[in-house]
Amino acid sequence: MIAAASVSPALADRGRGGDDRSFAGFEISRATAVDTARAQGMREVLKVEARRGVWRVEGRDTGGQRLEVDVDGFSGAVVKVER
């Protein structure tokens, strides 16, 4: 199972095709950013967007608390985790 499948269909398919790397100009794909956010404790992905050089992944952790993870679009490093 790929991680992007857990993103709602409206978020996963925005008519851009592929994995969105070329759309955002990033080396890291949207799916990889979601995997990285999951490694930080995210269980439910609500929104993924490209912003200022990072993938911002918003969702909820296992306890239902809001979780926001910013992943560098070029290195894949976690830039920020906000709970």
N, C-alpha and C positions, 0 to 999 in steps of 0.2 A: 504494500500500500504506500503510495506516495503522500507526503505531507500536504501537498497543495489540495488534495482531494477533501481535506477537512475544512477548507475554506468554503464559504457559501458559494453556490454556483454563480451568483451575480458578481462576486468579487473575483472568482477564479477566471471567468470568461468575460473580458471587457472588449472583445473584438480585436485584441492586439496580437493574438497568436503567440506561439512559442512560449518561452519562459519569462518574457519581459526584460531580459538583460539588454537587448538592443534598444527597446523603448526607453528605458531609464538611462542607458549609457553605462550600465554597471557591468562588472565582471561576475558578480554574485547574482544568482537567480532568485526570484521570488520564493521558489520552493526551498532553496537552501536557507534563506532568511527565516522562513517558517520553521524549518528544522532547528535552527539555532535558537529561536524563541522557545521552542518546545524544550530544548535542553536547559533553558533558564526557568522551567516550571510552568510554562503555558500549556493549558490543556484544551481550551476552546479559543479558536482564532475568530475574531469578529471583523477585523479590518487589516488590510496590508496596503501600504502606499509608499511610493518613492518620494522622498523629501530631502533636499539639500545634501545629496551624497549618501544618504542612508535609506535603508528599507525600514519603515516604522511598522511594527507588528503590534496590533492592539488586540487584547483578549482577556481571558480570565484564567486564574490558576485553579488547582484542584479544589480549593476552598471556596471558589466562586468570586474571589477578590479580583479587582481590575489589575491588569498587568500590561505594561507597555515596554517593548524591547526595541531599541534602535540598533540595527546591524549595518556596519560599514558596507557600502555597495561595491567596494573594490577589494577589500581585504577579507571581509567576512567576520571581522572582529566585532564583539559586542561593545557598542559605544556607550549605551545607557540602559539601565533597567529601572523602571519606575513602578512602584507598587502602590 
